[in-house]
Every structure is written in C-alpha cells, then in structure tokens.
Amino acid sequence: MAYFPMFIDIEKKKCLVAGGGTVALRKVRVLLDFGAQVMVVAPQIDSQILRLTGNVCVKERTFEPEDLKECVLVVAATDDAAENHRIAQLARENNIPVNAVDQQEDCSFIFPSYLKHRDLVGAFSSAGNSPVLTQYLKESLKEILTEELGQINDYMGSIRPVVKTRIETEKLRRQVYQTILARLLAEKKTSLLPEELEQILIQEKRRKE
C-alpha cells in the first residue's frame, strides 16, 4: 500500500517519543530538525538523548496515557512490541498519527528518507518495503537538492508578495517564477538584485500588453 505524501507543520508542537534507545534517538533528531517540541518517555534513556539541546523534554519513567495530551504525533519506539502496540492503539483512539517502529501494522504514518535544506524538503517512501531503496534515492539526489536550492527557495518565497501584487494572473506569475528560476540556475546565483527583479517584472508586463 502506497502512503499518501502529506507534509504537515509540527514546529513548536508537542510530539511524543516513547522509548529511549538508539532508534528513539534517530526519531527525536528528525522531529527536532522540523522544529517540534519533543517529549521523550522511557525508564532508561540513551545518554545521547540526554545531551540533546533544544526543545526536548525527558521523562525517565514508563509511558502513561496522559502523555498523549496535546500531542500532534506519537512515535512508539520501545523494545517491547506489545507496549508499542498498546501505545499505537491509544494514539489511534485519540486520533493522533502514530508510528510504531518496525511494526507497520500499527503505523498510521511512516518516516520517509528525506533531504532538507532550509524550507526545501524532498522525501522518499517505499511504504516500508525497502528502506535501502529510499536511502539509494536520497543519496542519488544529493547533488540536485542542494543548499543553494534551499537558498533559492527562500528567495522565491520572499518575492511572492511583490510578484502577486504586480502580476495579475496565475499563468503570468508562473511564467515570471520560471524566468527567475532559470536565470538563477544559469548564473549560479541564489537571489537577484532588486533592479534585476524589476526588469523581469517590467518585461512580463510588456509581454502581456
């Protein structure tokens, strides 16, 4: 079964990781990479998790149902399959998306392999069939999805208000963005000077007329 690719905002939102081992550590790092407020609950917690800085709250005890309060995501990453199943069931009953590590039948979402530069993210899923394949795709695209593209993405987002104000139709705006992107890539730049952007906007307006 293919999973629907949906990107959600978890910045400053509570995400629970039940488990304190190396697998839990990997999940915590991913969630932190996207700005989540992570709560880790386990009787024993890896020292690397304890050393993490940022929005991490650690509870050295067993999972309790009350831990689900206000969570937007749950990860069951204990070393007990039955406990992971119980946590997943409770999350589902509370309509909270849950990932149970290596227990696909208990997952309502999965963690993809991904590349991230600033706000630009590319993700790959094999529906849990072949993590090796998704890792291959990730490695293959590292030369394409670069830090420079992340900077270009930031720039394109920053000019959206002025382009929307100056260019009337969606079709023409798309042409403007395509022109800008082509120029940035050709000139190996991550942004245009204000006068360069102005020139493109004037040209597109004239083309319409």
Secondary structure, 3 states (H helix, E strand, C coil): CCCCCCCCCCCCCEEEEECCCHHHHHHHHHHHHCCCEEEEECCCCCHHHHCCCCCEEEECCCCCHHHHCCCCEEEECCCCHHHHHHHHHHHHHCCCCEEECCCHHHCCCCCCEEEEECCEEEEECCCCCCHHHHHHHHHHCCCCCCHHHHHHHHHHHHHHHHHHHHCCCHHHHHHHHHHHHHHHHHCCCCCCCHHHHHHHHHHHHHHHC
